[in-house]
Amino acid sequence: MVGHWLTEFAGALDSQDPRRIADGRAQLLSNLDAIEARPVL
């Protein structure tokens, strides 16, 4: 899952579109924060 998110963000970086990069960064951070907030089983 994380690899997929990183691949998507890399695509945003490759586009060199500042808005797409900002949106991709926000989404990536949100996804990572959600993982961090999950309880460890």
Distance bins in CASP14 RR format, pairs under 12 A and 6 or more apart:
PFRMAT RR
TARGET T0000
AUTHOR 0000-0000-0000
RMODE 2
METHOD distances of the structure
MODEL  1
1 7 0 0 0 0 0 1 0 0 0 0 0
1 8 0 0 0 0 0 1 0 0 0 0 0
1 28 0 0 0 0 0 1 0 0 0 0 0
1 31 0 0 0 0 1 0 0 0 0 0 0
1 32 0 0 0 0 0 1 0 0 0 0 0
1 34 0 0 0 0 0 1 0 0 0 0 0
1 35 0 0 0 0 1 0 0 0 0 0 0
2 8 0 0 0 0 0 1 0 0 0 0 0
2 9 0 0 0 0 0 1 0 0 0 0 0
2 28 0 0 0 0 1 0 0 0 0 0 0
2 31 1 0 0 1 0 0 0 0 0 0 0
2 32 1 0 0 1 0 0 0 0 0 0 0
2 34 0 0 0 0 0 1 0 0 0 0 0
2 35 1 0 0 1 0 0 0 0 0 0 0
2 36 0 0 0 0 0 1 0 0 0 0 0
3 9 0 0 0 0 1 0 0 0 0 0 0
3 10 0 0 0 0 1 0 0 0 0 0 0
3 28 0 0 0 0 0 1 0 0 0 0 0
3 31 0 0 0 0 0 1 0 0 0 0 0
3 32 0 0 0 0 0 1 0 0 0 0 0
3 35 0 0 0 0 0 1 0 0 0 0 0
4 10 0 0 0 0 0 1 0 0 0 0 0
4 11 0 0 0 0 0 1 0 0 0 0 0
4 27 0 0 0 0 0 1 0 0 0 0 0
4 28 0 0 0 0 0 1 0 0 0 0 0
4 31 0 0 0 0 1 0 0 0 0 0 0
5 11 0 0 0 0 0 1 0 0 0 0 0
5 12 0 0 0 0 0 1 0 0 0 0 0
5 24 0 0 0 0 1 0 0 0 0 0 0
5 25 0 0 0 0 0 1 0 0 0 0 0
5 26 0 0 0 0 0 1 0 0 0 0 0
5 27 1 0 0 1 0 0 0 0 0 0 0
5 28 1 0 1 0 0 0 0 0 0 0 0
5 29 0 0 0 0 1 0 0 0 0 0 0
5 30 0 0 0 0 1 0 0 0 0 0 0
5 31 1 0 1 0 0 0 0 0 0 0 0
5 32 1 0 0 1 0 0 0 0 0 0 0
5 33 0 0 0 0 0 1 0 0 0 0 0
5 34 0 0 0 0 0 1 0 0 0 0 0
5 35 0 0 0 0 1 0 0 0 0 0 0
6 12 0 0 0 0 0 1 0 0 0 0 0
6 13 0 0 0 0 0 1 0 0 0 0 0
6 24 0 0 0 0 0 1 0 0 0 0 0
6 25 0 0 0 0 0 1 0 0 0 0 0
6 27 0 0 0 0 0 1 0 0 0 0 0
6 28 1 0 0 1 0 0 0 0 0 0 0
6 31 0 0 0 0 0 1 0 0 0 0 0
6 32 0 0 0 0 1 0 0 0 0 0 0
7 13 0 0 0 0 0 1 0 0 0 0 0
7 14 0 0 0 0 0 1 0 0 0 0 0
7 24 0 0 0 0 0 1 0 0 0 0 0
7 28 0 0 0 0 0 1 0 0 0 0 0
8 14 0 0 0 0 0 1 0 0 0 0 0
8 15 0 0 0 0 0 1 0 0 0 0 0
8 20 0 0 0 0 0 1 0 0 0 0 0
8 21 0 0 0 0 0 1 0 0 0 0 0
8 23 0 0 0 0 0 1 0 0 0 0 0
8 24 1 0 0 1 0 0 0 0 0 0 0
8 25 0 0 0 0 0 1 0 0 0 0 0
8 27 1 0 0 1 0 0 0 0 0 0 0
8 28 1 0 0 1 0 0 0 0 0 0 0
8 31 0 0 0 0 1 0 0 0 0 0 0
9 15 0 0 0 0 0 1 0 0 0 0 0
9 20 0 0 0 0 1 0 0 0 0 0 0
9 21 0 0 0 0 1 0 0 0 0 0 0
9 22 0 0 0 0 0 1 0 0 0 0 0
9 23 0 0 0 0 1 0 0 0 0 0 0
9 24 1 0 1 0 0 0 0 0 0 0 0
9 25 1 0 0 1 0 0 0 0 0 0 0
9 26 0 0 0 0 0 1 0 0 0 0 0
9 27 1 0 0 1 0 0 0 0 0 0 0
9 28 1 0 1 0 0 0 0 0 0 0 0
9 29 0 0 0 0 1 0 0 0 0 0 0
9 30 0 0 0 0 0 1 0 0 0 0 0
9 31 0 0 0 0 1 0 0 0 0 0 0
9 32 0 0 0 0 0 1 0 0 0 0 0
10 20 0 0 0 0 0 1 0 0 0 0 0
10 21 0 0 0 0 0 1 0 0 0 0 0
10 24 0 0 0 0 0 1 0 0 0 0 0
10 25 0 0 0 0 0 1 0 0 0 0 0
10 28 0 0 0 0 0 1 0 0 0 0 0
11 17 0 0 0 0 1 0 0 0 0 0 0
11 20 0 0 0 0 1 0 0 0 0 0 0
11 21 0 0 0 0 1 0 0 0 0 0 0
11 23 0 0 0 0 0 1 0 0 0 0 0
11 24 0 0 0 0 1 0 0 0 0 0 0
11 25 0 0 0 0 0 1 0 0 0 0 0
11 28 0 0 0 0 0 1 0 0 0 0 0
12 18 0 0 0 0 1 0 0 0 0 0 0
12 19 0 0 0 0 1 0 0 0 0 0 0
12 20 1 0 1 0 0 0 0 0 0 0 0
12 21 1 0 1 0 0 0 0 0 0 0 0
12 22 0 0 0 0 1 0 0 0 0 0 0
12 23 1 0 0 1 0 0 0 0 0 0 0
12 24 1 0 1 0 0 0 0 0 0 0 0
12 25 1 0 0 1 0 0 0 0 0 0 0
12 26 0 0 0 0 0 1 0 0 0 0 0
12 27 0 0 0 0 1 0 0 0 0 0 0
12 28 0 0 0 0 1 0 0 0 0 0 0
13 20 0 0 0 0 1 0 0 0 0 0 0
13 21 1 0 0 1 0 0 0 0 0 0 0
13 22 0 0 0 0 0 1 0 0 0 0 0
13 23 0 0 0 0 0 1 0 0 0 0 0
13 24 0 0 0 0 1 0 0 0 0 0 0
13 25 0 0 0 0 1 0 0 0 0 0 0
13 28 0 0 0 0 0 1 0 0 0 0 0
14 20 0 0 0 0 1 0 0 0 0 0 0
14 21 0 0 0 0 1 0 0 0 0 0 0
14 24 0 0 0 0 0 1 0 0 0 0 0
15 21 1 0 0 1 0 0 0 0 0 0 0
15 22 0 0 0 0 0 1 0 0 0 0 0
15 23 0 0 0 0 0 1 0 0 0 0 0
15 24 0 0 0 0 0 1 0 0 0 0 0
17 23 0 0 0 0 1 0 0 0 0 0 0
17 24 0 0 0 0 0 1 0 0 0 0 0
18 24 0 0 0 0 0 1 0 0 0 0 0
18 25 0 0 0 0 0 1 0 0 0 0 0
19 25 0 0 0 0 0 1 0 0 0 0 0
19 26 0 0 0 0 0 1 0 0 0 0 0
20 26 0 0 0 0 0 1 0 0 0 0 0
20 27 0 0 0 0 0 1 0 0 0 0 0
21 27 0 0 0 0 0 1 0 0 0 0 0
21 28 0 0 0 0 0 1 0 0 0 0 0
22 28 0 0 0 0 0 1 0 0 0 0 0
22 29 0 0 0 0 0 1 0 0 0 0 0
23 29 0 0 0 0 0 1 0 0 0 0 0
23 30 0 0 0 0 0 1 0 0 0 0 0
24 30 0 0 0 0 1 0 0 0 0 0 0
24 31 0 0 0 0 1 0 0 0 0 0 0
24 32 0 0 0 0 0 1 0 0 0 0 0
25 31 0 0 0 0 0 1 0 0 0 0 0
25 32 0 0 0 0 0 1 0 0 0 0 0
26 32 0 0 0 0 0 1 0 0 0 0 0
26 33 0 0 0 0 0 1 0 0 0 0 0
27 33 0 0 0 0 0 1 0 0 0 0 0
27 34 0 0 0 0 0 1 0 0 0 0 0
28 34 0 0 0 0 0 1 0 0 0 0 0
28 35 0 0 0 0 0 1 0 0 0 0 0
29 35 0 0 0 0 0 1 0 0 0 0 0
29 36 0 0 0 0 0 1 0 0 0 0 0
30 36 0 0 0 0 0 1 0 0 0 0 0
30 37 0 0 0 0 0 1 0 0 0 0 0
31 37 0 0 0 0 0 1 0 0 0 0 0
31 38 0 0 0 0 0 1 0 0 0 0 0
32 38 0 0 0 0 0 1 0 0 0 0 0
END
